[in-house]
Amino acid sequence: MTAGLGWRRLLAYGGPGFALAMPTIPVFVFLPSFYAEDLGLGLAAVGTAMLAARAVDVVSDPLAGWLCDGHPTRFGRRKPWIAGGALLAAIGLLALFMPPAGVGLGWLIGFTILLYVGWTFVAVPYTAWGAELTRDYDDRARLTASREGLMLAGILAAGAVPAIAAAVGWSEAAGLAAVAWLAVLVGAPAVAVLLLRVPEGRVDAGTRVRLTRESLRAARRNGPFVRLVAAWFVNGAANGLPAVLFPLYLEHALRADQTERGLLIFLYFLAGILAMPLWLALARRIGKHRAWVAAMALACAAFVWVPLIPPGAIAAFAVVCLLTGATLGADLALPPAMQADVVDLDTLRTGQQRAGLFFALWSMATKLALGIAAAAAFWALDLAGFSPTTDTEEVAGLLALTMIYAVVPVVLKGVAMTLVWPFPLDARRQAVIRARLEKRGRIGG
């Protein structure tokens, strides 16, 4: 299985990540402020709407995992759900970024739910499929790095579109719509290549995964999984707070103009791409979980200085963007590879091949963390009296914005580091698990 991971297969598998990631920043960073500020729906209302849409994932994520694990078709276990999910996501994305005049919260909630459900039915089988392509400890990091690296490249490409749109005189809304269309037009052929060129792993004869209370209890009894998903949730909230507040912080606290904001975003994601090989090399030397802790510690060391940066100090904040952006590569590449190791432990203990279920729970934790972070940030700013729609210099509101943007994430990452440090599945233990699975014939080709 590992021998098949040449660069062509890595690109064919990772290619859809480029298109999938293109709307990430518009959806998670600009969409809330676009509807709250530009369309005038208000911070608290938009925060509540985004959290309500995220609540659907409590159902859709386990459902996607159950369907793609336990209902194989003649086209495979993963492929049909990815094709259907991509279609739903495309419809939701275009509707959200090309809203008609006078839309309200119903439009935002409805099409956000459609987008999230579509994304779920792509992401869950897609990541589970990746976990089954190889069971080598280091090759899993290579595989996830190829996927996540192309995702970062997609984010960079998407970031260039609004900048180009602004340069030619388009509105911000037109620039976001262009990103949505580009993601759809690039994603369609990339998904087609994935479905046609990348084989699925073999499923043991007679294996039929069911979503039962026992399967969920097995996940709960999987200590490394519980530790990892808890850390991922906390770290996701730590990343979600500055992500959703990034446009507001740059405009109102740092006083960066539109060109400077685009440059800072570009630097952040470029650093993530360039640093990813360094985190992979470090992971090979000290283990994936220790390398992830090192990345979180670096992010804290850089971000803790943000409250001291005065308005207009773009160069100082650019240094923070470079350092924290460099840690993003570790955040994206290492935890999913660790999650694949956790799935092997479950297979060894139960005899079930249910990567879909585990990655569904993983996806649910990811999206709930982002949804809760967005809602909590907007509620807190609303309570503090911060208003992005008025030209105000209210000290309390700006202080609340800066503290929620920079200080709270540092505290949350500290909690995540304490959870990750004792993670027990290193390269040696994963090799033992893999050898036992091979002996039992549980590793497919």
Order of alpha helices (4+ residues) and beta strands (2+ residues): alpha-alpha-alpha-alpha-alpha-alpha-alpha-alpha-alpha-alpha-alpha-alpha-alpha-alpha-alpha-alpha
